Amino acid sequence: MADEKLKAWWSHRQGLDGSLAGLKAAQVLEKVGWARSVGGAAPYLTLFSRAGIRRAEADAALAALEIHELPSARGCTYVLPERDYALGLTVGRQFAEAEIKVARKLGVTDDERAQLSEAVRGALKGELLAPDGLRAAVGDAARSLGPEGVKKGVTTTLPVVLGAMQVSGDIRRVPVNGRLDQQRYKYALWSPNPLAGWILNEAESFVALARLFFGWTGCARAAGFQAFSGLGAKAAHAAMAPLGLVPVAGEYLALPETQAAFEAFVVPKMPQYSLVSNLDTITGQMLHGAGEKPDHSIMDRGQTVGNWQFDPVAGEIVWTSTAKATAQLREAVAVTEAYIREDLEDFRSFSLDSPKSRIPRIQALRAERAV
């Protein structure tokens, strides 16, 4: 019963019980946490599964800079609400320095990077440019790093500088077609810089991240925060220490102001089915410190009761479930299926995911369902 309550509590905190219906995209992300993005459709489903937000509304929020994809926790890309832009960039800064260190070893000086940064700023004044356009505009300010650079995955100085300028808030990436589920971008100057006026240092920012994390999850293991933040054990515990976290459900920790709500929480008696991605908070790193599953999940009050994939050829969700296929469960699948078909056309986990690469998983689910 304790495990059942814990999982239902997570589901409630994640808004999978319908409690976030009517909220805007930024408001949803403020409540449930940053949506992992790797060029796939997971952020869209995060918003749809919590608040019924359709792609057009999400894209409008993106265009209005109410939400944005940024390098943040662990140096990974997430879709963040505007409130958290400065925090996300700050906690991602140390993880973005790896490429700069590689460039230094390849002979790229800080002065050279500064000069190229100025060339990029000049090229982007008043316009958006794709990488090819930027490369032409900056000319000799960017250079090849030769065969050694190719070996180390840093072919020219331009990507190094563009990455650093994103983390510093000087520029931002703008999806060419205004969608989150692709990786073709143009670059734009970011004015005002979201870090302007940010007063927290890096250590204080990680404390702020820990506070958000335990608010988003309702409760979590210390290892969950460590995995999400990318910090070592000592640094993660230092970030959590000022929060005065209290134990709940054994090894889990919660903010003091959340403890009473958890204790009073009652597991809903009726099923609450929802379909989420394999990158969703409820199934992944924030709560469990685990990597993503090969399949997406069907959830009921925090319990995984099924798996699914979208078959774009048939235009349908292929799914299996350990729960009885009731009308309510079938309706949950049908609603998500219609959303993907009408708004997204396909559901890719990440940028290189393709219908062809998913065929084995789709076939496996079909075979399991046929048994």
C-alpha positions in Angstrom: 0.0 0.0 0.0 2.9 2.4 0.7 4.3 1.9 -2.8 0.8 2.3 -4.3 0.4 5.6 -2.4 3.9 6.8 -3.4 3.3 6.2 -7.1 -0.2 7.8 -7.0 1.3 10.8 -5.2 3.8 11.2 -8.0 1.1 11.0 -10.6 -0.9 13.6 -8.7 2.1 16.0 -8.5 2.7 15.4 -12.2 -0.8 16.5 -13.0 -1.7 13.1 -14.6 -5.0 13.1 -12.6 -6.4 16.0 -14.7 -5.7 18.6 -12.0 -3.8 20.9 -14.4 -6.5 21.1 -17.1 -6.8 24.7 -18.4 -3.3 25.8 -17.6 -1.0 27.3 -20.2 2.2 25.6 -21.4 4.6 27.6 -19.2 2.4 27.1 -16.1 2.4 23.3 -16.7 6.2 23.2 -16.9 6.5 25.3 -13.8 4.5 22.8 -11.9 5.7 19.4 -13.3 9.3 20.3 -14.3 11.3 20.8 -17.4 10.5 18.5 -20.3 13.4 16.5 -21.7 13.9 17.2 -25.4 16.3 15.6 -27.8 14.6 16.5 -31.1 11.6 14.3 -30.3 8.0 14.8 -29.5 8.2 14.1 -25.8 7.6 17.8 -24.7 4.4 17.9 -26.7 3.0 14.8 -25.0 4.1 16.2 -21.6 1.8 19.2 -22.2 -1.0 17.2 -23.8 -1.1 14.5 -21.1 -1.3 17.1 -18.3 -3.4 19.8 -19.7 -4.7 18.8 -23.1 -2.5 21.4 -24.8 -2.5 20.9 -28.5 0.6 21.4 -30.7 -0.6 24.7 -32.1 -0.9 26.2 -28.6 2.5 24.8 -27.6 4.1 26.2 -30.8 2.5 29.6 -30.1 4.0 29.6 -26.6 7.4 28.7 -28.1 7.2 31.5 -30.6 6.2 34.0 -27.9 9.2 32.8 -25.8 6.9 31.7 -23.0 8.7 28.3 -23.2 12.0 27.5 -24.9 14.4 24.7 -25.4 17.7 25.3 -23.6 20.9 23.5 -22.5 20.3 23.1 -18.8 20.5 20.3 -16.2 23.6 18.1 -16.9 24.2 20.1 -20.1 21.2 18.4 -21.6 18.4 20.1 -23.5 15.0 20.6 -21.9 12.0 22.7 -22.7 11.7 25.3 -19.8 9.2 27.9 -18.8 10.3 31.5 -19.1 10.6 31.8 -15.3 13.4 29.3 -15.3 15.6 30.4 -18.2 18.3 32.0 -16.1 18.4 29.1 -13.7 18.5 26.5 -16.4 21.4 28.2 -18.2 23.3 28.6 -14.9 23.1 25.0 -13.7 24.1 23.8 -17.2 27.1 26.0 -17.5 29.7 23.7 -16.0 28.6 20.8 -18.2 29.0 22.9 -21.3 32.6 23.6 -20.7 33.8 20.2 -21.8 33.8 21.1 -25.5 35.7 24.3 -24.7 38.4 22.3 -22.9 38.7 20.0 -25.9 39.0 23.1 -28.2 41.7 24.5 -26.0 43.7 21.3 -26.3 43.3 21.6 -30.1 45.0 25.1 -29.9 41.9 27.3 -29.8 42.7 30.3 -27.5 40.2 32.2 -25.4 41.0 35.3 -27.6 40.2 33.4 -30.7 36.8 32.4 -29.3 36.1 35.9 -28.2 36.8 37.2 -31.7 34.6 34.6 -33.3 31.9 35.5 -30.7 32.0 39.1 -31.8 31.8 38.0 -35.4 28.7 35.9 -34.7 27.1 38.9 -32.9 27.7 41.1 -35.9 26.3 38.5 -38.3 23.1 38.1 -36.3 22.3 41.8 -35.9 18.8 42.2 -37.2 18.4 38.7 -38.7 18.3 35.0 -38.0 20.8 32.7 -39.7 21.2 29.0 -40.1 24.6 27.4 -39.5 25.6 27.6 -43.2 24.6 31.3 -43.3 26.6 32.0 -40.1 29.6 30.1 -41.5 29.6 32.3 -44.6 29.0 35.5 -42.6 31.8 35.0 -40.1 34.3 34.0 -42.8 37.9 33.5 -41.6 36.9 34.1 -38.0 36.0 30.4 -37.9 38.4 27.7 -38.9 38.6 23.9 -39.2 40.2 22.0 -36.4 41.6 19.4 -38.8 41.7 15.6 -38.5 42.4 15.7 -34.8 39.3 17.8 -34.3 37.2 15.3 -36.3 38.5 12.5 -34.0 37.4 14.4 -30.9 34.0 15.4 -32.4 34.9 19.1 -32.7 35.3 19.8 -36.4 35.4 23.6 -36.5 35.5 26.5 -34.0 32.0 27.7 -34.9 30.0 25.0 -33.0 32.1 25.5 -30.0 31.4 29.2 -29.9 27.7 28.8 -30.7 27.3 26.4 -27.8 29.1 28.7 -25.4 27.0 31.7 -26.5 23.8 29.7 -25.9 24.8 28.9 -22.4 25.8 32.5 -21.8 22.3 33.6 -23.0 23.8 35.7 -25.8 22.1 33.8 -28.6 19.2 31.3 -28.9 18.2 28.6 -31.3 15.0 29.0 -33.2 13.4 26.0 -34.8 13.2 26.5 -38.6 9.6 25.4 -38.8 8.6 26.5 -35.3 8.3 22.9 -34.0 10.0 21.2 -31.0 10.2 17.8 -32.6 13.0 18.5 -35.1 16.6 19.7 -35.1 16.9 22.2 -37.8 17.6 25.6 -36.3 18.5 29.2 -37.0 20.3 31.4 -34.5 19.2 34.8 -33.2 20.6 37.3 -30.7 18.8 37.1 -27.4 17.9 40.5 -26.1 17.5 41.0 -23.3 19.8 38.3 -22.2 17.9 36.1 -19.8 20.8 36.1 -17.4 20.7 39.8 -17.0 19.9 40.6 -13.4 20.4 36.9 -12.3 22.0 37.3 -8.8 22.4 33.7 -7.7 25.9 32.2 -8.0 26.3 28.6 -9.2 26.0 27.0 -5.8 22.9 29.0 -4.9 21.4 28.1 -8.3 21.8 24.4 -7.6 20.0 25.0 -4.3 17.2 26.7 -6.2 17.2 23.7 -8.7 16.9 21.3 -5.7 13.9 23.2 -4.4 12.2 23.1 -7.8 13.0 19.4 -8.2 11.5 18.3 -4.9 8.5 20.6 -5.6 7.9 19.0 -9.0 8.2 15.4 -7.8 6.5 15.8 -4.4 9.2 13.5 -3.0 12.2 11.7 -4.3 15.4 9.9 -3.4 18.6 12.0 -3.0 20.0 9.8 -5.8 17.2 11.0 -8.1 18.2 14.7 -7.6 21.9 13.8 -8.1 21.1 12.0 -11.4 18.9 14.8 -12.6 21.3 17.6 -11.7 24.5 15.8 -12.8 26.2 16.7 -9.6 28.5 14.5 -7.6 27.2 13.1 -4.3 28.9 15.7 -2.2 27.7 18.6 -4.3 24.2 17.2 -4.6 23.9 16.9 -0.8 25.2 20.4 -0.4 22.5 21.7 -2.7 19.8 19.8 -0.8 21.0 20.7 2.7 19.5 24.2 3.0 16.0 22.9 2.1 15.4 21.0 5.4 14.1 18.0 3.6 12.1 15.5 5.7 11.7 11.8 5.2 8.5 10.3 3.8 7.7 6.8 2.7 11.0 5.4 4.0 14.0 6.5 1.9 12.3 9.4 0.1 12.7 13.1 0.9 10.2 15.9 0.7 10.1 19.6 1.3 8.7 20.4 4.8 5.7 22.2 3.3 4.8 19.1 1.2 5.0 16.5 4.0 1.5 17.2 5.4 0.0 17.0 1.9 1.6 13.7 1.3 0.5 12.2 4.6 -3.1 13.4 3.9 -3.1 12.1 0.3 -5.5 9.3 -0.5 -5.0 7.0 -3.5 -7.9 7.5 -5.9 -10.2 4.5 -6.2 -10.9 4.8 -9.9 -8.3 4.3 -12.6 -6.6 7.4 -14.1 -5.1 6.3 -17.4 -2.7 8.4 -19.3 -0.1 7.8 -22.1 3.3 9.3 -21.6 6.7 9.2 -23.4 9.7 7.2 -22.4 11.4 10.5 -21.5 8.6 11.6 -19.2 9.4 12.6 -15.6 7.0 10.0 -14.2 8.9 7.2 -15.9 12.5 8.5 -15.9 15.4 10.2 -14.3 13.8 12.7 -12.0 12.0 10.1 -10.0 14.0 7.0 -10.5 17.5 8.0 -11.6 17.0 5.7 -14.6 17.5 6.0 -18.3 14.6 5.9 -20.8 12.7 2.7 -21.6 12.6 1.4 -25.2 8.8 1.8 -25.2 6.5 4.5 -24.1 4.2 3.9 -21.1 0.5 3.6 -20.2 0.1 4.8 -16.6 -2.6 4.4 -14.0 -2.2 6.4 -10.8 1.6 6.3 -11.2 1.8 2.6 -12.0 3.0 1.4 -15.4 0.3 -0.8 -16.8 1.2 -1.0 -20.4 3.6 -0.1 -23.2 3.0 1.6 -26.6 4.5 2.8 -29.8 3.0 4.8 -32.7 2.9 3.2 -36.1 2.9 6.1 -38.6 2.1 3.8 -41.5 -1.1 2.5 -40.0 -1.7 5.8 -38.2 -2.3 4.0 -34.9 -0.9 3.3 -31.5 0.2 -0.3 -31.0 -0.1 -1.1 -27.3 -0.3 -3.8 -24.7 -1.5 -3.7 -21.1 -1.5 -5.7 -18.0 -4.8 -4.0 -17.0 -8.2 -5.1 -18.4 -8.9 -3.3 -21.7 -11.9 -1.4 -20.4 -13.7 1.3 -22.3 -11.9 3.9 -20.2 -8.5 2.5 -21.1 -9.4 2.3 -24.8 -10.6 5.8 -24.7 -7.3 7.1 -23.2 -5.4 5.3 -26.0 -7.8 6.6 -28.7 -7.5 10.2 -27.5 -3.7 10.2 -27.6 -3.7 8.3 -30.9 -5.9 11.0 -32.5 -3.7 13.8 -31.0 -0.5 12.3 -32.5 -2.1 11.6 -35.8 -3.7 15.0 -36.2 -1.1 17.2 -34.6 2.3 15.5 -34.8 1.9 13.0 -37.7 4.4 10.7 -35.9 5.9 10.3 -32.4 9.6 10.2 -32.4 11.5 9.7 -29.1 14.6 11.6 -30.4 15.9 13.2 -33.5 17.2 10.1 -35.1 14.2 7.9 -34.3 12.4 6.8 -37.4 9.5 4.6 -38.4 12.0 2.1 -39.8 14.0 1.9 -36.5 10.7 1.3 -34.6 9.5 -1.6 -36.6 11.0 -4.3 -34.3 9.4 -2.7 -31.2 6.1 -2.3 -33.0 6.2 -5.9 -34.2 7.0 -7.1 -30.7 4.1 -5.2 -29.2 1.7 -6.6 -31.9 2.9 -10.1 -31.2 2.5 -9.7 -27.5 -1.0 -8.3 -27.9 -1.9 -11.3 -30.2 -1.0 -13.9 -27.5 
